[in-house]
Amino acid sequence: MSSSDYGQYPQQPPPPPQGGAPGGPSWPGNPGAPGTPSAPGGYGGYPPYSGGPDQAGPGSGGSGGGSRGVLVVVFAVIAIALAAGGLVVGLALGNGGDDTAAGTTDPETVTETVTETGEATAAPAETVTVTETADAGGKVAEGETMEVGDFSMTLISVVDNADKQIARANQFNDPPSIGQYMITKWKTTWNGDGRADITSDVRIAVIGSDGTEYLDYECGAVEPRHILGDSEVRSGGSRRYDVCFDVPKSLPGGSYTVRAVYRTDAGEELTATWER
């Protein structure tokens, strides 16, 4: 057998000799036949046929199974080596180049730009409108009439010491708290349209020589001729009434003035003054 033919198995093994080789053992019948033992090691000492189309080999224990096992081991070793190499590279990349601790970031630097626009602009000053008190007709003597807005007011007379009159006017009146009672007697006419309330629309005060004012609502006593509950008048209507004041006892002995003040719907105050 030539070297090129070595290891080549025939497609179909030839039938064994029936009588056996001269001087050798006799193998009756066909190998593998019932009751006939097979020759050890296969035909002619060769291993059993494992190739050829559509013919199964001798099983997993043959030479083909061993090759596959070797390949599996080789591939496993390669895979382990690659995995180990990748782990080493990953650790090297993760630890190299940046010494900053994980999770630590540099503080953000914020640069604020301030643009100067020159001097600060002052807030506009609040505008307050002040209406000066106007004198309705100067100063007049007791008994004269003055126009105070749409009212015509006449100071009829003044009672400097009116303690007895106040005491008789109402039993519940208290004695004066400052010094003594003073009563001013008035006649007032409404010249405007509609209705007006004398006691709420016109305020009256007595002013001492030192500038101290004593106001009508500070008296608190009921006058002999009061208009409580009857102070509203129609256009052209008039009322006669008393207005009391609680003043020092020294006030009637000196000079003082009586002032009537009327506030218009526009907020302007009109005054009239009577001298004593």
LINMO-V321336 format. One record per residue. N is the residue number from 1. RES is the residue in one small letter. PHI is phi in radians with two decimals (999 if undefined). BURIAL is # if it has 24 or more other C-alpha atoms within 12 Angstrom, else .. D_FIRST is the distance of its C-alpha to the first C-alpha in whole Angstrom. Layout:
BEGIN
n->N res->RES phi->PHI burial->BURIAL d_first->D_FIRST
n->N res->RES phi->PHI burial->BURIAL d_first->D_FIRST
END
This chain:
BEGIN
n->1 res->m phi->999 burial->. d_first->0
n->2 res->s phi->-1.34 burial->. d_first->4
n->3 res->s phi->-1.16 burial->. d_first->7
n->4 res->s phi->-1.24 burial->. d_first->8
n->5 res->d phi->-1.61 burial->. d_first->6
n->6 res->y phi->-1.28 burial->. d_first->7
n->7 res->g phi->1.50 burial->. d_first->10
n->8 res->q phi->-1.53 burial->. d_first->10
n->9 res->y phi->-1.70 burial->. d_first->12
n->10 res->p phi->-1.18 burial->. d_first->13
n->11 res->q phi->-1.06 burial->. d_first->17
n->12 res->q phi->-2.44 burial->. d_first->18
n->13 res->p phi->-1.12 burial->. d_first->16
n->14 res->p phi->-1.24 burial->. d_first->16
n->15 res->p phi->-1.16 burial->. d_first->19
n->16 res->p phi->-1.21 burial->. d_first->19
n->17 res->p phi->-1.16 burial->. d_first->20
n->18 res->q phi->-1.32 burial->. d_first->24
n->19 res->g phi->-1.73 burial->. d_first->24
n->20 res->g phi->1.47 burial->. d_first->22
n->21 res->a phi->-1.31 burial->. d_first->20
n->22 res->p phi->-1.10 burial->. d_first->22
n->23 res->g phi->1.39 burial->. d_first->23
n->24 res->g phi->-1.97 burial->. d_first->22
n->25 res->p phi->-1.25 burial->. d_first->24
n->26 res->s phi->-1.71 burial->. d_first->25
n->27 res->w phi->-2.02 burial-># d_first->25
n->28 res->p phi->-1.20 burial->. d_first->27
n->29 res->g phi->1.20 burial->. d_first->27
n->30 res->n phi->-1.39 burial->. d_first->25
n->31 res->p phi->-1.08 burial->. d_first->24
n->32 res->g phi->1.51 burial->. d_first->27
n->33 res->a phi->-1.24 burial->. d_first->30
n->34 res->p phi->-1.02 burial->. d_first->33
n->35 res->g phi->1.39 burial->. d_first->34
n->36 res->t phi->-2.03 burial->. d_first->30
n->37 res->p phi->-1.25 burial->. d_first->28
n->38 res->s phi->-1.45 burial->. d_first->25
n->39 res->a phi->-1.25 burial->. d_first->22
n->40 res->p phi->-1.17 burial->. d_first->22
n->41 res->g phi->1.42 burial->. d_first->20
n->42 res->g phi->1.64 burial->. d_first->19
n->43 res->y phi->-1.27 burial->. d_first->16
n->44 res->g phi->1.13 burial->. d_first->14
n->45 res->g phi->1.49 burial->. d_first->15
n->46 res->y phi->-1.48 burial->. d_first->14
n->47 res->p phi->-1.19 burial->. d_first->17
n->48 res->p phi->-1.04 burial-># d_first->19
n->49 res->y phi->-1.15 burial-># d_first->18
n->50 res->s phi->-2.13 burial-># d_first->20
n->51 res->g phi->-2.06 burial->. d_first->20
n->52 res->g phi->1.62 burial->. d_first->21
n->53 res->p phi->-1.24 burial->. d_first->24
n->54 res->d phi->1.03 burial->. d_first->27
n->55 res->q phi->-2.40 burial->. d_first->25
n->56 res->a phi->-1.30 burial->. d_first->27
n->57 res->g phi->-1.41 burial->. d_first->24
n->58 res->p phi->-1.35 burial->. d_first->25
n->59 res->g phi->2.11 burial->. d_first->28
n->60 res->s phi->-1.24 burial->. d_first->30
n->61 res->g phi->-1.49 burial->. d_first->28
n->62 res->g phi->-1.39 burial->. d_first->25
n->63 res->s phi->-1.15 burial->. d_first->23
n->64 res->g phi->-1.12 burial->. d_first->25
n->65 res->g phi->-1.12 burial->. d_first->28
n->66 res->g phi->-1.15 burial->. d_first->28
n->67 res->s phi->-1.10 burial->. d_first->27
n->68 res->r phi->-1.11 burial->. d_first->30
n->69 res->g phi->-1.08 burial->. d_first->32
n->70 res->v phi->-1.11 burial->. d_first->31
n->71 res->l phi->-1.07 burial->. d_first->33
n->72 res->v phi->-1.07 burial->. d_first->36
n->73 res->v phi->-1.11 burial->. d_first->37
n->74 res->v phi->-1.09 burial->. d_first->36
n->75 res->f phi->-1.10 burial->. d_first->38
n->76 res->a phi->-1.12 burial->. d_first->41
n->77 res->v phi->-1.10 burial->. d_first->41
n->78 res->i phi->-1.08 burial->. d_first->41
n->79 res->a phi->-1.09 burial->. d_first->44
n->80 res->i phi->-1.11 burial->. d_first->46
n->81 res->a phi->-1.10 burial->. d_first->46
n->82 res->l phi->-1.11 burial->. d_first->47
n->83 res->a phi->-1.10 burial->. d_first->50
n->84 res->a phi->-1.12 burial->. d_first->51
n->85 res->g phi->-1.11 burial->. d_first->51
n->86 res->g phi->-1.10 burial->. d_first->53
n->87 res->l phi->-1.10 burial->. d_first->56
n->88 res->v phi->-1.10 burial->. d_first->56
n->89 res->v phi->-1.10 burial->. d_first->57
n->90 res->g phi->-1.08 burial->. d_first->59
n->91 res->l phi->-1.13 burial->. d_first->61
n->92 res->a phi->-1.14 burial->. d_first->61
n->93 res->l phi->-1.19 burial->. d_first->63
n->94 res->g phi->-1.22 burial->. d_first->65
n->95 res->n phi->-1.70 burial->. d_first->67
n->96 res->g phi->-1.68 burial->. d_first->67
n->97 res->g phi->1.57 burial->. d_first->69
n->98 res->d phi->-2.38 burial->. d_first->72
n->99 res->d phi->-1.58 burial->. d_first->74
n->100 res->t phi->-1.27 burial->. d_first->76
n->101 res->a phi->-1.11 burial->. d_first->76
n->102 res->a phi->-1.11 burial->. d_first->75
n->103 res->g phi->1.39 burial->. d_first->77
n->104 res->t phi->-1.79 burial->. d_first->80
n->105 res->t phi->-2.06 burial->. d_first->81
n->106 res->d phi->-1.16 burial->. d_first->83
n->107 res->p phi->-1.10 burial->. d_first->87
n->108 res->e phi->-1.30 burial->. d_first->88
n->109 res->t phi->-1.71 burial->. d_first->90
n->110 res->v phi->-1.90 burial->. d_first->93
n->111 res->t phi->-1.85 burial->. d_first->95
n->112 res->e phi->-1.76 burial->. d_first->98
n->113 res->t phi->-1.77 burial->. d_first->100
n->114 res->v phi->-1.92 burial->. d_first->104
n->115 res->t phi->-1.77 burial->. d_first->106
n->116 res->e phi->-1.45 burial->. d_first->109
n->117 res->t phi->-1.99 burial->. d_first->112
n->118 res->g phi->1.67 burial->. d_first->115
n->119 res->e phi->-1.23 burial->. d_first->118
n->120 res->a phi->-1.16 burial->. d_first->117
n->121 res->t phi->-1.55 burial->. d_first->119
n->122 res->a phi->-1.25 burial->. d_first->122
n->123 res->a phi->-1.17 burial->. d_first->122
n->124 res->p phi->-1.08 burial->. d_first->125
n->125 res->a phi->-1.18 burial->. d_first->128
n->126 res->e phi->-1.21 burial->. d_first->129
n->127 res->t phi->-1.61 burial->. d_first->132
n->128 res->v phi->-2.05 burial->. d_first->135
n->129 res->t phi->-1.66 burial->. d_first->138
n->130 res->v phi->-1.99 burial->. d_first->141
n->131 res->t phi->-1.72 burial->. d_first->144
n->132 res->e phi->-1.22 burial->. d_first->147
n->133 res->t phi->-1.30 burial->. d_first->150
n->134 res->a phi->-1.72 burial->. d_first->153
n->135 res->d phi->-1.48 burial->. d_first->157
n->136 res->a phi->-1.26 burial-># d_first->158
n->137 res->g phi->-2.96 burial->. d_first->162
n->138 res->g phi->1.33 burial->. d_first->162
n->139 res->k phi->-1.90 burial-># d_first->165
n->140 res->v phi->-2.26 burial-># d_first->167
n->141 res->a phi->-1.49 burial->. d_first->170
n->142 res->e phi->-1.00 burial-># d_first->170
n->143 res->g phi->1.69 burial->. d_first->171
n->144 res->e phi->-1.68 burial->. d_first->170
n->145 res->t phi->-1.79 burial-># d_first->167
n->146 res->m phi->-2.30 burial-># d_first->164
n->147 res->e phi->-1.60 burial-># d_first->161
n->148 res->v phi->-2.11 burial-># d_first->158
n->149 res->g phi->1.14 burial-># d_first->155
n->150 res->d phi->-1.62 burial-># d_first->156
n->151 res->f phi->-1.85 burial-># d_first->158
n->152 res->s phi->-1.86 burial-># d_first->162
n->153 res->m phi->-2.10 burial-># d_first->163
n->154 res->t phi->-2.15 burial-># d_first->166
n->155 res->l phi->-1.49 burial-># d_first->167
n->156 res->i phi->-1.21 burial-># d_first->170
n->157 res->s phi->-2.83 burial-># d_first->171
n->158 res->v phi->-2.30 burial-># d_first->170
n->159 res->v phi->-1.81 burial-># d_first->171
n->160 res->d phi->-1.16 burial-># d_first->170
n->161 res->n phi->-2.04 burial-># d_first->170
n->162 res->a phi->-2.03 burial-># d_first->169
n->163 res->d phi->-1.07 burial-># d_first->169
n->164 res->k phi->-1.15 burial->. d_first->171
n->165 res->q phi->-1.10 burial-># d_first->170
n->166 res->i phi->-1.19 burial-># d_first->167
n->167 res->a phi->-1.13 burial->. d_first->168
n->168 res->r phi->-1.33 burial->. d_first->170
n->169 res->a phi->-1.14 burial->. d_first->167
n->170 res->n phi->-2.73 burial->. d_first->165
n->171 res->q phi->-1.16 burial->. d_first->165
n->172 res->f phi->-1.63 burial->. d_first->162
n->173 res->n phi->-1.18 burial->. d_first->162
n->174 res->d phi->-1.53 burial->. d_first->161
n->175 res->p phi->-1.10 burial-># d_first->163
n->176 res->p phi->-1.10 burial-># d_first->162
n->177 res->s phi->-1.61 burial->. d_first->159
n->178 res->i phi->-1.66 burial->. d_first->160
n->179 res->g phi->-2.84 burial->. d_first->164
n->180 res->q phi->-2.72 burial-># d_first->166
n->181 res->y phi->-1.54 burial-># d_first->165
n->182 res->m phi->-2.21 burial-># d_first->166
n->183 res->i phi->-2.09 burial-># d_first->166
n->184 res->t phi->-1.92 burial-># d_first->166
n->185 res->k phi->-1.88 burial-># d_first->167
n->186 res->w phi->-2.28 burial-># d_first->165
n->187 res->k phi->-2.26 burial-># d_first->166
n->188 res->t phi->-2.27 burial-># d_first->163
n->189 res->t phi->-2.14 burial-># d_first->162
n->190 res->w phi->-1.68 burial-># d_first->159
n->191 res->n phi->-1.84 burial->. d_first->159
n->192 res->g phi->-1.49 burial->. d_first->155
n->193 res->d phi->-1.49 burial->. d_first->153
n->194 res->g phi->1.20 burial->. d_first->153
n->195 res->r phi->-2.06 burial->. d_first->153
n->196 res->a phi->-2.55 burial-># d_first->153
n->197 res->d phi->-1.93 burial-># d_first->153
n->198 res->i phi->-1.12 burial-># d_first->156
n->199 res->t phi->-1.24 burial-># d_first->154
n->200 res->s phi->-1.65 burial->. d_first->151
n->201 res->d phi->-1.50 burial-># d_first->151
n->202 res->v phi->-2.16 burial-># d_first->154
n->203 res->r phi->-1.89 burial-># d_first->154
n->204 res->i phi->-2.14 burial-># d_first->157
n->205 res->a phi->-2.47 burial-># d_first->157
n->206 res->v phi->-1.91 burial-># d_first->160
n->207 res->i phi->-2.07 burial-># d_first->159
n->208 res->g phi->-1.34 burial-># d_first->161
n->209 res->s phi->-1.15 burial->. d_first->162
n->210 res->d phi->-1.54 burial->. d_first->160
n->211 res->g phi->1.60 burial->. d_first->157
n->212 res->t phi->-1.26 burial->. d_first->156
n->213 res->e phi->-1.79 burial->. d_first->155
n->214 res->y phi->-2.10 burial-># d_first->157
n->215 res->l phi->-1.65 burial-># d_first->155
n->216 res->d phi->-1.11 burial-># d_first->156
n->217 res->y phi->-1.34 burial->. d_first->153
n->218 res->e phi->-1.46 burial->. d_first->154
n->219 res->c phi->-1.20 burial-># d_first->157
n->220 res->g phi->1.42 burial->. d_first->156
n->221 res->a phi->-1.80 burial-># d_first->160
n->222 res->v phi->-1.59 burial-># d_first->161
n->223 res->e phi->-1.37 burial-># d_first->164
n->224 res->p phi->-1.05 burial-># d_first->167
n->225 res->r phi->-2.12 burial-># d_first->166
n->226 res->h phi->-1.65 burial-># d_first->162
n->227 res->i phi->-2.13 burial-># d_first->160
n->228 res->l phi->-1.06 burial->. d_first->158
n->229 res->g phi->1.44 burial->. d_first->156
n->230 res->d phi->-2.42 burial->. d_first->158
n->231 res->s phi->-1.63 burial-># d_first->157
n->232 res->e phi->-1.58 burial-># d_first->155
n->233 res->v phi->-2.28 burial-># d_first->158
n->234 res->r phi->-1.50 burial->. d_first->157
n->235 res->s phi->-1.05 burial->. d_first->158
n->236 res->g phi->1.53 burial->. d_first->162
n->237 res->g phi->-1.44 burial-># d_first->162
n->238 res->s phi->-2.28 burial-># d_first->163
n->239 res->r phi->-2.44 burial-># d_first->164
n->240 res->r phi->-1.91 burial-># d_first->166
n->241 res->y phi->-2.84 burial-># d_first->164
n->242 res->d phi->-1.89 burial-># d_first->164
n->243 res->v phi->-2.27 burial-># d_first->162
n->244 res->c phi->-1.73 burial-># d_first->162
n->245 res->f phi->-2.43 burial-># d_first->161
n->246 res->d phi->-1.83 burial-># d_first->161
n->247 res->v phi->-2.24 burial-># d_first->162
n->248 res->p phi->-1.14 burial-># d_first->163
n->249 res->k phi->-1.16 burial->. d_first->167
n->250 res->s phi->-1.38 burial->. d_first->167
n->251 res->l phi->-1.11 burial-># d_first->166
n->252 res->p phi->-1.07 burial-># d_first->169
n->253 res->g phi->-1.34 burial->. d_first->171
n->254 res->g phi->-1.88 burial->. d_first->169
n->255 res->s phi->-1.68 burial->. d_first->168
n->256 res->y phi->-2.71 burial-># d_first->165
n->257 res->t phi->-2.27 burial-># d_first->163
n->258 res->v phi->-2.00 burial-># d_first->162
n->259 res->r phi->-2.14 burial-># d_first->159
n->260 res->a phi->-1.93 burial-># d_first->157
n->261 res->v phi->-2.18 burial-># d_first->154
n->262 res->y phi->-2.12 burial-># d_first->152
n->263 res->r phi->-1.78 burial-># d_first->149
n->264 res->t phi->-1.33 burial->. d_first->148
n->265 res->d phi->-1.12 burial->. d_first->145
n->266 res->a phi->-1.44 burial->. d_first->143
n->267 res->g phi->1.61 burial->. d_first->144
n->268 res->e phi->-1.45 burial->. d_first->147
n->269 res->e phi->-1.75 burial-># d_first->149
n->270 res->l phi->-1.94 burial-># d_first->153
n->271 res->t phi->-2.20 burial-># d_first->156
n->272 res->a phi->-2.39 burial-># d_first->159
n->273 res->t phi->-2.21 burial-># d_first->161
n->274 res->w phi->-2.00 burial-># d_first->165
n->275 res->e phi->-1.62 burial-># d_first->167
n->276 res->r phi->-2.23 burial-># d_first->169
END
